[in-house]
Amino acid sequence: MKDQNFFQKVYEVARQIPYGRVTSYGAIARYLGTARSARMVGWAMNGSIKNGDIPAHRVVNRNGLLSGKHHFGGTHLMQQLLENEGIEVIDDQVVYFQKHFWDPSVELDYYI
């Protein structure tokens, strides 16, 4: 149950990532006050693919790599979704990552 509550908090943050922006697993973890739980955020995002209202494609690793791409059906769907939003991806990495980076700790007013 505790993990489920954490996962729900992760999903609430992910739902707020703006179109054309990306964030990282670690940034979400820091926002939630659990800075050392980036891997747990990754597990939450992996499980969110089945839920159509969570833009999991906008969550990448701390270097802008599409580390969760294999959870998108073994295709290049994650890259295609990002490119459809104007985010260039080369070799599974977001180009100009800092330009597109959205930090929930800066952008959101309160903790979920």
LINWOWO-V826574 format. One record per run of one state. SS is the DSSP state (H for helix, E for strand, C for the rest). FROM is the first residue (numbers start at 1). LEN is the number of residues. If there is no record, write none. Layout:
# LINWOWO-V826574
ss->SS from->FROM len->LEN
ss->SS from->FROM len->LEN
This chain:
# LINWOWO-V826574
ss->C from->1 len->1
ss->H from->2 len->13
ss->C from->15 len->7
ss->E from->22 len->3
ss->H from->25 len->7
ss->C from->32 len->6
ss->H from->38 len->11
ss->C from->49 len->7
ss->H from->56 len->3
ss->E from->59 len->2
ss->C from->61 len->4
ss->E from->65 len->1
ss->C from->66 len->3
ss->H from->69 len->3
ss->C from->72 len->5
ss->H from->77 len->8
ss->C from->85 len->4
ss->E from->89 len->2
ss->C from->91 len->2
ss->E from->93 len->2
ss->C from->95 len->2
ss->H from->97 len->4
ss->E from->101 len->1
ss->C from->102 len->2
ss->H from->104 len->4
ss->C from->108 len->5
